[in-house]
Amino acid sequence: MEIRDDISHYKSRKSIKYNLFFTFVYLMLIFPEFRNIFYMRMGRFWRYLLFWFPPLSTLHIWTPSARIGGGLYIGHGWGTVINAYRVGRNCVIGQNCTIGSRNFKEPVLEDNVKVWAHAVVLGDIVVEENSNIGAGAVVVKNVPKNSVVVPAKSSIIRMNGEKVNILL
């Protein structure tokens, strides 16, 4: 069951030493991002827990649970939207990420993909296994496996009303 893989992934990343049951309770109490994953996986049956364990309102998971592999880890779900066609096993998604459609076609994240803070992955593309999408990157084309994608370097283009080009 994927929820066990999700718990195990959180347990290893957060160095939690409890057994499966107490780890689950700890995650439900402390990590609202985990609650969103749990409710997405378990469906409407668990909705009565919403009063005591509310999900994170700024984390939106629109991909159906059946198309998200086990071991999903969401670091900080603030401002994060996940609308992928499929998300592979053991994926990591940071805060304020957008994984969504472009022209009504969603991306595919294969196994062990990491999408770091403020990254954007859009459209009918495939991010192949073991790839990293760096913080602030915008990805609209396929990414081969074992790749690292980073955004362009920042630069100052205007200073004191004059055009300049100073790399930071």
Summary of the structure (lengths in Angstrom):
residues: 168
radius of gyration: 17.8
end to end distance: 46.6
largest distance: 61.7
contacts: 506
relative contact order: 0.11
helix: 27%
strand: 27%
